[in-house]
Amino acid sequence: MARMHRVISWDAEDMSITVEPSIQMNHLMDTMHELGMSMPFHYIPIYTALTIGGMLLTGAHSSSVERPSAFGHLVSELEYVDSHGEVRREENPTRWIGSLGMYGIITQVTLRATAPYKLNTTAAVGGKMGLMLDQVNFTPIPTDWTICYFEKHLPPFWYKEGSTNLWLGFNESVIGWPHKLGGSSCEGSQVGCYWQNQVQILIEFDMDVRLLGQWIREVRSITDSIRYHGCLPSLLGFAMRFGKASSAPLDMAYGRDTVYIDMLVAKGIPGLPANHQDVLDEIEQITFGKYDARPHWGKNPERAFLSQDYPVRNKYPEFDRHIQMARSADPRGIFEPALFSQIKDRGHHSMYPGCAVAMDCYCSKDEHCGPSLLYRCDRSLHSANASVCRKRFDLAIVTTLGKLLRV
Ligand SMILES: Cc1cc2nc3c(=O)[nH]c(=O)nc-3n(C[C@H](O)[C@H](O)[C@H](O)COP(=O)(O)OP(=O)(O)OC[C@H]3O[C@@H](n4cnc5c(N)ncnc54)[C@H](O)[C@@H]3O)c2cc1C
């Protein structure tokens, strides 16, 4: 599969391009630029070393407040091999969004491109200007809820090549081609990049955008309640992106205008919960439970899909029907993803010593927070159903006591 990364054909008049599924987004965008076309910026993910097939099948998205922003909405045609070994053309490509490949092996994808354009990107801290724009990523930093934002939009109509961009008064804007500015990968980096070095895990919550205000207030009260002065070292922020309601049955934005929230957790000490893991786990469970958020098919640990308290199956009204449809075309279930089989069979996430540290489970016994005896499994302070690994002692108090005893 990895070698299926060729460009098959293109039509610069019709603005479409047909590729094999393992081509990476960054390589595809470079080629499109050479061919005189561009990727619409609403569908370019932040990280561009992802494959076209992987993005389609996990429901990967970028951001838009005007249209559904899952990448799969750009797919106009699709060719695949079914469970009988026959090559087929798909009539309804959007049913593949978030399907994890349950209908077959994709061999070709045709995408709608757009005419070449320049992109205006701005990164800034504070302010509310970004709220007016279609494509914006917000990252509120939970220490004081300062908002960092990163936005992409078309340059103003009076923009001339080489002129200073003074649009809306921003002076931190950069204007350039979308294949250069739309996203980035770690390729060519000598020191590795943010994703590899700093971020331990990406946890994504996809919820009804109308609940965002209430959610921020609740999460604020949780982060405030730990009375941590300075920053929360393990929580790098919440990156927020948007998408209009989608009719694709397994799209994370199915049926509701959605805010996609990434909880960015910093790398911690291997084998130990992250610093303030209890706070992070509270936020995660409350968001999946009370706010009925959906996890990202390609990001979250399994526990987000297999919890008995808020089964993901109940979050997709069409889930059962589509699993049945796939099964009738593939009676032996050759392509049924293991995760879908577990969801269908109402499986539970695995429980073993240390499983909560590995983020495979939400704890129910102390041993799930092991092997360190520093942690115990505790009831959530904010939700009846949630339980979290909490430190038995506050390390700051232990250190202070140690110092006092030495004096
Ligand atoms: C650093 C980083 C940044 C990310 N940023 C974003 C982001 O901005 N937005 C976002 O939505 N997501 C993002 N993601 C999540 C990403 O969308 C998923 O991790 C996705 O799985 C990545 O695609 P991949 O190319 O690695 O696909 P893979 O993980 O290789 O594949 C995904 C699934 O598709 C199946 N599959 C792949 N190709 C085919 C095929 N041809 N036929 C049948 N089945 C196939 C695989 O078996 C697998 O089940 C990010 C992930 C990382 C690691």
The ligand as an ORCA input file, in Angstrom:
! r2SCAN-3c Opt
* xyz 0 1
  C       1.060     14.699     13.851
  C      -0.352     14.449     13.480
  C      -1.162     15.509     13.110
  C      -2.475     15.284     12.735
  N      -3.227     16.338     12.343
  C      -4.504     16.136     11.994
  C      -5.338     17.214     11.564
  O      -4.907     18.360     11.446
  N      -6.642     16.945     11.298
  C      -7.139     15.691     11.428
  O      -8.336     15.505     11.238
  N      -6.379     14.648     11.784
  C      -5.089     14.839     12.075
  N      -4.328     13.775     12.476
  C      -4.936     12.436     12.576
  C      -4.852     11.725     11.250
  O      -5.903     12.150     10.429
  C      -4.963     10.223     11.442
  O      -3.889      9.843     12.296
  C      -4.868      9.466     10.148
  O      -4.957      8.097     10.461
  C      -3.560      9.688      9.531
  O      -3.479      9.231      8.247
  P      -2.342      8.223      7.851
  O      -1.886      8.688      6.556
  O      -1.326      8.037      8.913
  O      -3.281      6.960      7.697
  P      -3.183      5.522      8.336
  O      -3.166      5.650      9.823
  O      -2.112      4.790      7.634
  O      -4.606      4.920      7.870
  C      -5.803      5.242      8.533
  C      -6.799      4.098      8.332
  O      -7.145      3.992      6.954
  C      -6.891      2.674      6.468
  N      -6.385      2.836      5.099
  C      -5.398      3.648      4.673
  N      -5.295      3.586      3.331
  C      -6.239      2.721      2.909
  C      -6.664      2.243      1.625
  N      -6.055      2.613      0.504
  N      -7.703      1.393      1.540
  C      -8.321      0.972      2.668
  N      -7.968      1.365      3.908
  C      -6.940      2.228      4.022
  C      -5.827      2.107      7.419
  O      -5.901      0.702      7.447
  C      -6.270      2.719      8.731
  O      -7.343      2.024      9.317
  C      -3.002     13.975     12.803
  C      -2.181     12.896     13.161
  C      -0.868     13.123     13.491
  C       0.005     11.955     13.852
*
